[in-house]
């Protein structure tokens, strides 16, 4: 059997760092991981919607030349920037 050197352990720089490492290693100290898959600068999420709502979103997105994702993103941005406005049904121009 070959004699092996004892592996080097990295000691914390300071006592405060040792305390921080100890506290952060507790199971309840972990920060929950964010949900979704990161794709470039964006994060993919999953939502559940009524099929009729999806159909309406797809139709409105097509009218505006957008993808479903782009339409949902722009709708969310508009609501966050300008507030949610609840009004009557949009009148179609005939």
N, C-alpha and C positions, 0 to 999 in steps of 0.2 A: 504494500500500500504506500502510495506516494504521500509525502507530507505537503499539505497545502497551507498557504498563508490564510490567515483570518481575513474575511472580506472587510473592506473599509466601510464604515458607516458614516454618513454625513451628519454631523452635529449641527443643530441650529446655531445661527450666528449669535443670537442673544436669548436670554431667558424669556423675554416677551414673545419672541418668535416660537419658542418651545411651547409656551402656554397657548398661543394661537393655533399651532399645529395640533395640539392635544384636543382643544375645544372643537376645532373644525373637523376632526376625524370621528367625532361622535355621530352615530347613525341619524340622530334627529337634527343635526346641524347642517346636513347637506341641503344645498339649494336645489329645488326640484328642476329637473331638466325641462327646457321648453319643448312643447309639443310641435310636431310637424317636421317636415324634411326641408333642409336648407338647399335652395337651388340658386346659386349665384348670390345676388344681393337680396333675394326674396326667400320667403319661407312658405312652403306648401302646407295647406291645412285641409281638413276634411270637414264638410258641413252637410247636414241633411235638410233637404227642402222638398216641399210638395211638388210632384211632377208638373202640375198645372203652372206653378210659379216658375219653374225652370223653363217651361215652354214660353211663358211671357217674357222672361229675361232673354231667352235666345232670340225671340222675335224683335225685341227692342234693340238688342245688340246688333242684329243684322241690319235693321233700319239705319243705325248709326255707323255701320261699317266696322264694328268692333267684334272682338271675340267675347265669349261669355266672361272669361276671367277679367278682361279689360273693362267690361261694362260693370261688373261687380266692384272692381277696384275703384273706378271713377265714382260710382254711386256711394261707396263708403267714404271716399275723400270728400265729396260734396256734402254729405250729411255731417261729417266731423267739422268741416270748415264753416258751413253756413247754417247748420242746425237742421233738425228734422221738421219738415213741414207736412202736416196732415191736411189734405184737402180732398175735394170731391174728385171723381173719376175724370181723367183727362178726356177732353172732348176731341173727337177726330174731325179734321177739316174735310168737308165734302164739297 
